[in-house]
């Protein structure tokens, strides 16, 4: 299981980045983090985020590259 957070601030493309909390070295500032929770994969975290208020969620290039689209 992996613990994921999402940046509450969208990037310049309007996407909120998902991060694998315990491995990413590029986390947003602590006051900009929203907990997504524990998931078995980054795909599950992405699906959860998109169904819970972040339809433009995207993976971090560094820690969630499989779900990073730009």
N, C-alpha and C positions, 0 to 999 in steps of 0.2 A: 504494500500500500504506500501511496505517496500523498504528501500534504501540499495542496495547491492554494494559492491566493491569486487575486486579480487586482490590477491597478484600477482604482475608481476613476482616474483621469484618462481620457482617451488620448491616443497619440495624434500626430498630424494627419493621419489617414482616417481618424474616427474610430480606431480600434482600441479596445481595452485588452492589455496583455495579461495572459495567464503565466504564472511562474511556479515552478517546483520549489517550494520554500526552502527545503533543506539542502539543495544542491546549487541553486542559482547564485551567482555573484553579481547579478544586475537587478536586484529587487528594487521596487519603488520605495520611496520614503515611507516609514512606518505609518504615518498619518494618512497615506493614500492607499493603504492595503485593505482589501476586503477578503475575508476568509471564504473560500469555497468548500474546503474540507478535505477528507481523505478519500482517495479514489485509487482504483487498481491501474489506471492508465491516464495519460494526458487527454486521450480521446473522450473518456468519461467526464473529465473535468470540463472540457470544452462544451460538451453537450449540456451539462448541468448549467454552466454559465449562460449559454445561449437561451436556455429555457427559464432563466431566473433573472431577467433584467439586463442582460448584456448580449444582445443579438449580434453585435459586431465583435465579439470576443475573438482573440487570436493568440496563438502561442508565442512565447518569448523565443527569439532566434537562438539564444544560448542554452536554454534549459528545456524547451519544449519545441524543438525544431521540427518534429513530425507534424505538428499542427500549426506551424508558422506559415503564413501565406503572404506576408509582406507588411 
